[in-house]
Amino acid sequence: MDNKERNCLYQVIYAISGVTGEDGDELVETFKQGPMEVDKRDFFEIIQRVESLFDCTLDMNLEGPYLIHADEIVTKITKLNV
């Protein structure tokens, strides 16, 4: 992971933490084990915050299950060259 991806990951974790109220370090540990399941409202709020933060549109599965994959979000953002 290069510096751009690492900085992007930190910002994504910060956005998720702002919605869920979970500590960033705890979120990192959670994502090491796989995706994080959230309720529908939190899912949409997280995606909205990340899209606002990076001024982009993420093409996410809006039908559920509502899983947040931090690495997948970072990959999408870096591919957009944001």
Secondary structure, 3 states (H helix, E strand, C coil): CCHHHHHHHHHHHHHHHHHHCCCHHHHHHHHHCCCEECCHHHHHHHHHHHHHHHCCCCCCCCCCCCEECHHHHHHHHHHCCC
